[in-house]
Amino acid sequence: MNTAPSGGPGLLHRSGRWCARHAWRIVALWVLLLAGLASADHAWGGTFADGFSLPGTGAQTGADLIEAHTTGAGGTAAPLVLHTASGTVAAHREAVAAAVAGLDRLPDVLSVADPLSTPGAVSPRGDTARVTVRFDGNPAGFDPSYLARVDAAVEPLRADGVTVEYGEPLGQLAAAGSADRVSEGIGLAVAVVVLLVGFGSVAAAGLPLLTAVLGLAVGLGALGLLAGPFDFARASPTLAAMMGLGVGVDYALFLTTRYRALLHAGAEPADAVGRTVATSGRAVLVAAATVAMALGGLCVSGVGFIGTLGVAAGIGVVVAAAASVTLTPALLGLLGRRVDRLHVRTPVAEPAGESDVWHRWALRVARRPRVFLAAGLLLLGVLALPAASMRPGHVDAGAQSTARTDRRAYDLITEGFGAGANGPLTIVVQLDSGRVADPARREDLAASLGRRLAAVPGVASVTAPVAGPDGALLLSTVTPATGPRDPATARLIHTLRDETVPRALTGTGATGYVTGTAAATQTFTDTLAGALPRIVGVVAVAAFLLLLTVFRSPLIALKAAVLNLFSIAAAYGVVVAVFQWGWGGALFGVAEPVPVESYVPVMMFAIVFGLSMDYEVFLLARIREVWLHRRDNHLAVATGLAATARVITCAALIMTSVFLAFLLSTNVAVKMLALGLGVSVVLDATVVRLLLVPASMYLFGRANWWLPDRLDRLLPRLDPEGPAPAPAPETTLEAVPAAAPAPLPGDRR
């Protein structure tokens, strides 16, 4: 951003002009960067798999104790579910033995438990059994070709008429497909249509797409390389693609549109590129910084899993912004005045008068700002109502499509063992040295604990607590009467963790923990729920300070932050209504109501807060340009709204299509994010941009631009340098009744 004193072309102006005059160098640099990252990713890149640790929590401590004191308890366990339509699994003993031996020979397999010799692994009817396979890593992150080896290992069972399904997390690997690539293709196809119809020029339509795709490829290469030394969730590349493609097209589009307007005004191409980067490029950097800052706020959650998701999305945004302010100017420099040579209709740019529909809309809002402001807030409030009943949780395999093997495995376990068998809980008791030395006292404690656990409402069954191999632990398995997604299971986990186990161990010197996948997931949900207020505070304050510095207006910065919170609440409400209440969830491939995935509210807040700033920053940047030149608030609002109307509308249609296309994903959490982000973009581009921003700015009048002298001296100056902006087109607003509060000193209105 520009920080030198005004009076000549600033840093952004000079850099844009340099990129235009040395275009081939910039293009070659980006191509080399892409090739280098692709090669490095292929050689040293990592894989993506869900997994998280929660240091200091009971669930994590319990899991660590089991691994430390129990042989063969390490790695990641995944069940293979066997089922016979008639007879029992035991009748296929030879096939079971062959499959167990085949699985045990696979690379990355630590151990395989034979179901016919493992207590509790065969259902009471005998027609269903679970083969527990322990891998040295999360199998969801393995190469998809690994499944062919698993299929070959269990082929004796299938040949013998036994159904074999893969439970989570191995089943997640089986579900990996090309849905994300299809989603990206749909988003690009819609972008082509929107850009051609909206602007008419083939080159103007193709340039933002080329920049966005190249930036996306570079960003994904960088993310893949980082996945080598660091752990990233399965949704990371999808989230990076969703964000990188969406904002990449938008950012390049804003620059291209401004460049064409300057050309039409008679500017020389290289200078037009420089002025474009100094104005619209500055807005792009501010918008990208806001989004990246919001995503960076996820790091204060204290959960590395969430922090890495924010980093993944942030990489997509940062690379997209870098491509927009370097590669886009270079391509514009190559095209020069030929940017409109190929066209499907008469090329159009920004409006240059007061007769267009957007100027007329601005005048209408100016006449009744209170009515439009109230209508916009009412609409967002109604959409936000369902958010009050949000129930965060984990969307497990039971909510997936029945076409997926992990869903079929889940259903077979439910039918054979009960719903709670999909999320058993492990009670871990760490004994003191006295208990270890006295078997009698240890047995008394085990019996007492077992009775208390069995008496808890919501418990289907309890195994008798038994000592671990070295006698340092007591271990018991509690099977809930309800499935992992049921609110009753969450209540049971809290009861066991906070009441039953501590009371049973009072005065014994022992310490108890509740662990297992369901317990860890609930702890994860509770941790994020506690972190959300902290994230909201950090992100909101940081965004306020950034916008205060950029626009030098406390009122505008505060208004933007507050309106963003309204947008987020409305997006939350839509997600709750569709997925948790089940209103139309089947249309998106979710057959039954599900809880909102625990990390979705946190991710949505960071992303929506950042994206909500995008269009507001672009709109306010143009409004402020006119204000600085004309010092007329009404004129600035009307002109800024009209000048950005077409480009913001097209950008919103493109970004919405990119996000909604990811509803095709097989990951329900990605579907939630896709719908929430798509809805937020629609609301920001319509309700916020067309109603709330202009209405509130008309009401506040010149107070929008008030800044105390002392604060003005403290804030760093990031104003664009170089030539003053072109005069704003004249408009007549004398007929508009004054709606602003009492004018400030020196106010002409």
N, C-alpha and C positions, 0 to 999 in steps of 0.2 A: 504494500500500500504506500501511498505517497506521503512523505513526511517533510520534504524540503520546502522551503518557502516558495510561495507562488511567484509567478512572474515569467516563467518559461515552461516549456514542456517538462512534465514530471517524469518520475521513474517509470510508471505504467505506460505513459504516452510514448516514451523513448523505447521501452522494451517491445511494445506492440509494433512500432514502426520498424524496429530492427528485425523482428521476426518476419514482417512482410517483405523486407528487402533481402533477407537471407533465407528465403522460404525452404529451399532444398536442403539446407543444413539442418533445419528443424525437423523436416520430414524424415531425413536420414537418421537423425538422432532417435526419434521415436521408433522407427523400424528396428534399429539396432537394439534399443532397449527391450522391445518386444521379443526379438530373437534371443537375446541374452537371458532374459528371465524365463522364457519357455525352456531353453536348454538347461538352465540351472534347476528349474522345477522338476524336469524329467530326471535329472541326475541326483538331486539332493532333496527334492520336495517330499512332504509328508502326506498323510491321509487325514480324513476328517471323521471323527466318531464322537458320539455323545458320551460324556463321562465327566464327573465333577467330584471334588473333594470338599469337605466342609470341616476344616481343622478346628478343633476346640469344641465340636458338638458331640452329643452323646452317640448319635448314629455313626459318626466317623470313628470315634474312639472305640466303640464296640467292634466295628469291623477291623480296626487295626489290631485289637487284642486277639481276635479270632485268628487272624493271619499270623500273628507272632507266636501263638501257643498251640496252633493246630496244624499238623502236617498236611500238605495238599490243599490248604484253604485259600491259597493265593490265586491271582489271575482273575478272569472274568467268567462267571458261570452262565451257560445258556442251555435251556432245556430243549431236547428233541422229544416230541410227543408221538407215541405209538398208539394206534387204535385198530381194533379189528371189528368188522361189522358183525361177525358171528364168532362164537367161541371166546377164547381168552388169549392174551398175549403169551402166556406160558406155554401154550400149545405150539408156539413158533420158537422154541428155545434155541434151536440150532441157528436159525436166521438171526436171532437177537445176538447170539454169541459172535457170529461172523461180523455183524454190523459194529458191535462194540470193539472188536479187534481192529477192524478197518478204520474206525474213527481214532483209535488210540495211536495208529501209525501216521496220522496226518501231521504235517508240520504245524507248529504253533499250538498244539494240543498238549496240555499238562496232564490231564487225567480224564478218564471216562468211567462213570459209575454204572455198572450192570444193574438194570432195574429189577431183575429177577433175584438178585441177592442183596438189594438195598431196602431196608425197612421203609414202608410208606411210599415206595415208588410206583406201586401198582394200585389201581383203583379198587374199591371194595367189590365191584362186579368182575374185575379181572380183565376187562376189555380195553383198558387204557393204562399206559405206563409212561413214566418220564425217565429219559436218559439224560443225566446231568453231565455236560461236557465243560471242562474248564480250559480256557484259552489263555495264552500268555499276554494277550492284549484284548482290546474290545473288538469282537469280530465284525461289528458294524462298520469298522474302518478298514477291513481287509479289502483286497482287490476282488471285484465281483467274480473273477475266474475261480476264486477259492471255492465257491459254491459247487462247481462241477466236481471237485474232489469230495466234498461232503456227499453229494448225490451218489457218487460212485461207491462210497463207503457204506451207505444205507441201501444200496440196490438189492442185496439179498433179502431184506425185509419187504421191499415193494414187490419183488419177484414172488414172494411167498404170500402175497395178498394183504400185507399189513400197510396201513396208511401211515406215512411219516410226515409230520409238519415241524417247522422250525420256529421255536419261540424267540422272544426278544432276548438278547440283541442280535442273534444270528439272523433272525427273520427280517431285521431292518436291512441287512445286506441284500437279502433276496428281493426286497422292495425297491432297491435302487434302480432307477431307470432314466429315461430321457425326457421326463416331463418338464424339467427345468429348461432344457434346450428348446422344447416346443414353446414354452412360455416366452422365452426370449425372442423366438422367431415371430410369435404373434405380436409382441410389443413392437418389434421393428416394422412389421408389415403395417400395423395401424399408424405408426409414426410416419411412414412414407405417404400414406393416403392423406393424413391430416396436414402434413407439410405442403403437399402438392395442391390440395384444395385451398388451404389457408393462404399460401403465398404465391402460388402459380409457377415459380421458378424451379426447374429441375436441380440446378446447381445449389440454390439456396436450401432446397429440401435435402439433397444428398450430403452436403457438407456437415451438418450437425450429426447425421447418422454415422458418417465415416469417423468423425472425431470421437463420438461416444463408443463405437465398437472397438476402435483401436485402444482407447483409454480403458475400456472394460477388460480387454485381453491382457493389457499390461497389469492392471490391478489384480486380476485372478492369478496371473503368473507370480506376482509378488506374494499374494496370499498363500499359494501352494508352497512356495519356498519357505515361508515362515512356519508353515504347518509341520516342517521337519523337526525343528528344535522345540516348538511350542504345541500345546494341545488346542485344537479348535473343534467346535461342535459340527455335526453333520450339516446343520443349516447355514454354516458360515459362508460357503461359496454361493449358495442361493441368495442369502441376504446381501452379500457384496455385489452380486450381479443385479439384483433388484434395485439397489440403491445406485450403483454405478451407471447402469443403463438409463435409469429414470432421470437422474440429475445431469448426466452427461449430455443427453439430447437437449435438455432444457437450457443448460448453461451455454452450449454452443449456439443454440437457437437465438438466445438473447443477444449475443454478440453479432451474429449474422444479420439479424434484423436491424440493429443499430447501424451497422456498416452500410447496409443498403439505403437507409434513410439519409445518411451523410453523403453518399454518392449522389442520390437524387437531388440533394441540396447544392451540389456542385463541388464538393471537396475532391482533392486529388487522392487516388487510391491509398498510397502509403500513409498519407496524413490521416485519411479517414480511418484506417486501421488503428493508428496510434490513438486517435480521439476515442475510438470505440473501446479500446482496452482501458483507457483512462477513465471512462464513464461506466459503461456497462460491465467492463472487466472488473472494475472496482466493486460493483454490486455483486458480481459473481463471487469474488473472493470473500466479501462480507458474508454472503449467504452460505458459502461452503464452510467458512470458519464457524458460523453459528451451528450448522449441522454437525460438524466434526466435534465442536465443543460439547454439544448435547450428547453425542455418542460417547465422548470421553467421560462424561459424567457417570456412565455406567460403571466405571472403575471404582467409584466410591461405594458400590454395593457390597464390597468385601467378598464377592464370589467370583473367582477367576473365570468360571464358565461364562458368566454374563459379561465380564470385562472383555473376553476374547471375541464375543459376538459383536460388541461395540467396536472393537478394533477392526474386525473384518469389514463391517459396514463402513467404518471411517476410511479404510483404505480405498474402497470403491469411490467414495465422495472426493477424497483428496486428489486421487489420480485423475478423476473426471475434471476437477477444477483446474489442475495443472495442464491437462490437455486443452482445455477451453481457452486459457490465456496464453498458450504458446503455439499449439498445433493449429487451432482455429485461425489466429492471425496469419500464420504462414500460408494456410490454404486460401485465405481471402486475398493475400498478396499475390498468389499464383493466378487466381481468377481475375483479379483487378476489376475492370468494368464489364467483364464477361459473365459476372455472377447472375445476370438476368437474361443471358443470350438464349438459352434453351428454356422454353416455358410451355406449360399446358394450357395456360390462359394468361391474360394480361397480368404481369407481376404487380403485386401491391406491397406497400410498405406501411409505415405508420401514418395515421391520418394527420392531415395538416390544416384542419379548419374546425369550425364549430357545428358543421351541418351533419356530422356523422351520428350514428345511433348512440355512441358512447358519450359524446358531449351532451346529447339530449338527456341521457340517463343521469349524468352528473347534475344537470340543472334540476331534474325532478327530485333527486335526493336532497339537493340544496334547499328546495322549497319546504320540505317536511322531514328534516333530519331526525327529529325525535321519533316520528312514526316508523321510519325505516330502521333506526337503531333498535327500537323496542321489538319490531317484527323479527329482526335477525337474532337478537338474544333469545326471544321466545322459541324460535325454531331450534336453536342449538340446545336450549334447556329441555325441550321435549325429547329430542334425540338422546340426551344424556341421562334421562330418567332410569333406564334399565341398569346403568352403571352402578347404582346404589345397591343392587343385589348381586354384584359380581362375586363369584366363588372361585378363587384361584385353586388350581390343582394340577394333576398330571394327566395328560391324555395318553393312556396306554394303548396296547394293541387291541383291546376290546372295542375301541372306537374307530378302528380302521376298517377299510373295505374288506368284505369277505373274500375278495379275490386275492388277498395277501395271505401268505402262509403263517405269519405271526398271529393274525386274527383267527385263523382256523385252529392254530395251536391253543390260543387263549380259550376258545369255545370248547375244545375237547377237554381241557383241564377243568373248566367250569362244570361240564357235564359229568366228568368222572370223579372229581375230588371236591367240588364246591367252588363258588366264586372266590372265596377267600384264599384258596390255594394258589391263585395268581399273584398274591402278595403276602406270603407268610412273613411273620415277624420273628426275629431271633432275640431272645433275652440273654444277655451276657452279664454274668456276675463275677466280678474280680474279687477273689477271696484274700483275706489277710493271711499272714504266715501261720497264725494259730489255726485257722481253718484248714490250711493245707496239711498241717501235722496231725490233725485229729479227724479221722474219717467219720467217727460217730457224729460229731458236731456238724460236719459237712452234710451228712445224710439228713440230719434233722432240719437243717436249713433248706435243703433241696425239697424235702417233703412239704415244709411250710410254704415255701414259695410256690410250689406246684398247686397247692390248694387255693392259694390266693389268686393265682392267675386264672384257674378254671372257674372261679366264682365271678369274674368280671363280666358284666353284660356285653354281648356282642362277640364273645369268644366262641368259636365253633369247636375247637379242640386244642389240647395242650399236651406236648410230650413231657414226660417226667424229666426234670432238670438232672443232667448227668455231668460228671466231672470231665474236663478235657484231658488229653493225653498226659499232661504234666501235673494235673491236679490243681492248677492255678485258677481255673475258671469253672463255673457252672454254666451249662448251656441248655436252653429250652426253646422249642419252636412253638409259637402261638399262631394258630390259623384263624383269622377273622371269619365271622359269619357272612360278611359282605365283601364285595369286590374292592379293588384298590381305589376306584374312582368314587365310591360311595361316601357321602359325608359322614356316615356312621363309622367308617374305617378311620377317618381322620380323628374323630372324637375318641375312638378306642386307643389310637396311638398316643394321644395327649393324656388320656387317663392312665395308661400303663406307665408312660414316661414320668408324669408329674405326680402321680398319686400311688398307684398300686405297688410298683417296684420299690420306690423309696421307703414306703411304709413297711413293706415286708422285710427290708434289710435294716431297719432302724435298730441300733444297738448291737449290730453284729460285726461292725468293722468292715463289712463288705460294701462294694459299690456296684450298682447295677446300671445297665445301658440297654436301650431298645434299638436294635439295628435291623438290617435287611433292606431290600430295595424300596419297599413301601415306606418304611420309616425314614430312610434317607431322602426320599422324594418329598415327604411331608415336612421334614426339617428344612429342605431347600425352599419349599413354598413359604414356610414361616419366616425364614431368613430374608427372602426377597420382599415379603410384605412389610417387614420392619425397616428394610432399606429404602423403600419407595419414597417416603417423606424426605429422607436425606437427599436422595437423587433429585427430587423435585426442587428442593431448596437450592442446591448447588447449581443446577442447570439454569433455573430461573434467574438467580442473582447474576450468574456469569453472563447470560444473554442480555440482561438489562444493562450491565456495565458496557458490554460491547456495543450495543445499539446506542447507548448514551454517548459513547465516544464517537461513533460514526455519524450519527444524525444530530448530535449536540442539542438534544431536547429531552429532558426528563419525562415530559408528558408522553411523547411519542414512544419512548422506550418502555415506559410502564404500560401504556395502552397495548403495545404489541405483545408483551408478556401475558397480560390478562386475557386478551383475545385468544392467544394460543392455548391457554388453559381451558377456555370454553370449547375450542375445537377438539382438544384431546378428550374431554369428557364426553362430547358427542360421539366421537369415534369409539370410545369405550362402550358406550350405550349400544351402538349398532352391533358390535362384536358379541356382547352379552346376549342381545335379543336373538341373534342368528344361531350362535353355537351353544350357549348355555340354556336358553329358553327353547331352542329348536325351531325358531320361526324361519323356515326356509333352509335349514341346514342341509336337508337332503339334496337340494339343488347343487350344493357344493361338495357332494360326496361324503357327507357326515350323516349317517343314518339315524343317529339318536343324539339327544342332548348330552353335551359333555362340559366339564368344567373348563374355564379359561386357563390355558397352559400357564403355569406359574410365572414363567419368564416373559410372557407376551405383554402384560401391562407395563413392565419395566422397559422392555425394548420399544414398545409403542410410544411410551412417553418420550423417550430420548429421540426417536426418529421423527415422530409427528411434531414435536416441539421444534426440531431443527427444520423440517420441511415446511412447517407453517410459516417460518420466517422467510422462506425463499421468495414467495410471491409478494409478501408484504415488503421485503427489502427492495425488490425490483420496482414495485409501485412507489414506495416512499422515496427511493433514489431519484426517480423522475420528477416526483412532486417537489422534492427539495431543490433540484436543479432550477426549476421554474421559480421557486420561491427566492432563491439566491439572486436570480436575475431580475425579477419583477417586484418582489416584496408584496405580493397580492395572494393571500391565502386561498380565496375562492378560485381565482384563476389557476393557481398551482394545482389544486386538487382536481379540477375539471380537466386540465391539460394532461396532468400525469395519468389520470384514469384512462383518458382516451388514447394517449400515446402508447400505453402498454396493453391495451385491451386485447388486440388481436394476438399478440405474441404470448401473453399469459394464458389466454384461452386455448390456443394451440398446444402450448407447453403442458397445461393441465390435462388436456385430452390425452396427450402422449403418455405422461407419467401415470395417469389413471389406468390406461390400457396396459402399461407395463406391469403395474402392481396387480391388477385384477387377473391378468393372464397367469399369474402364479397360483391362482386358485386351482389350477390343474395339478399342482404338486401333490404327491402322495403323503406328505407330512402335514398333519392337521394343524400344527403350530404355525407352519408357513402359510396355510390357508387363512388362519386368523390374522396374521400380520398383513397378508395381501389385502384382505377385505378392509381391515382397519385403516391401512395406509391409503388405499384407493378412496375410501369414503372421506378421509381427512383432506385429501387433495381437492376433491370435489367441493367440499365445504369451504376450504380456504380460497378457492378460485371463484366461488360464487357468493356465498353468504358473507364471508369476511371481506373479500375484495370489493364487492359491488354494493354491500349494505353497510357493514359495521365500520370499515375504515373511512370511507368518505363521509358518512353521517357523523361520526364522532369528530372528524377533523373540521367539518363545517361548524359543529357546535362549539368547539374549543377556539375556533378562529385563530388569531395571532398568538394565542397562548400556546399553540402547538410548538412555536419556535422560541419560546422563552427559555433563557438560560442565565442563571445568576452569574454576575461578572467573576466572582471568586472561583466558582466551579469552572467557568470558561478558561480561566488561567491555569487551572490544575489539570484539565483534560489534555491529552496529547492531540495534536491536530492531524487528522487523516483526510483532510479535504483534497479533492482532486486538484492537480496543478494544471498549468498550461492555459491555453486560450479559454476565455469565458464561453459558456455554452451558448449555442445559437439562440436567438430570441425566440420565446415561446409564441405560438400562433395566437393572434388576438381572439378574444371571445368576449361576449357581452353578458354580464351577469347583473346588470343594474336592476333587472326585474326580479331578482331573487331576494326575498325578504331576509334581512339579517337574522341569523339564528345563533350567532356566537354570543358568548357572555360579554359582559362589559369590556370594551376594548382596552388594551394596555396603553400606556403612555406612548404617543407617537403613532398609534394605529389610525390608518386612514379610513377604516370601515367602522 
